[in-house]
Every structure is written in C-alpha cells, then in structure tokens.
C-alpha cells in the first residue's frame, strides 16, 4: 500500500547508474534523497529483495531515517543502499531520480 512521498534525512547521495539510481550512505552529504514509502507484506518484500539483487550483492536493505512526517519514533522505514562502486557515476543533484 502506498503511504506517500518522503525524503531521507541528510547523509545520503543518489547516483545515476544508467537505467536506475543507486543511493549510498555518506555522512558528509548534505543531500536528502526523495522517494516513496510503501507498506509491504513479507512476500512482497521478498520479491522486492530479488528485484533489487540483494542476493547478488547489488543492494542491501537497511533502516533509514526520514524527514517529517515519516519520522515518528515508532515508524521503521527501510530502503535499499547500493553496494558497488559509484566511481565515475554522476551524483543526481537534489536527490530526485528522473521521472
């Protein structure tokens, strides 16, 4: 179920990987990365893990802090962080993947 649009807290960068973006954690980054928040059941999450290549070491699912209104203490939100090198890849300015 779609819950809404959100932004991460600062500390992340979004890179253009060609046909898709890759977000990495970077404590020196002042960027916020834009995205959507969805609620998934266990089956949906497992399918998304396969799509994101978690078993191939492409992405890792991690808890991420978001800006309000998705920053309530009891809300746990996960995202996929890119695990491969971003050397030579362009940072996506403003943290918004092309639509």
Secondary structure by P-SEA (a helix, b strand, c coil): cccbbbbccccbbbbbcccbbbbbbbccccbbbbbbbbbbcaaaaaaaaaaaccccccbbbbbbbbccccccccbbbbbbbbccccccccccccccccc
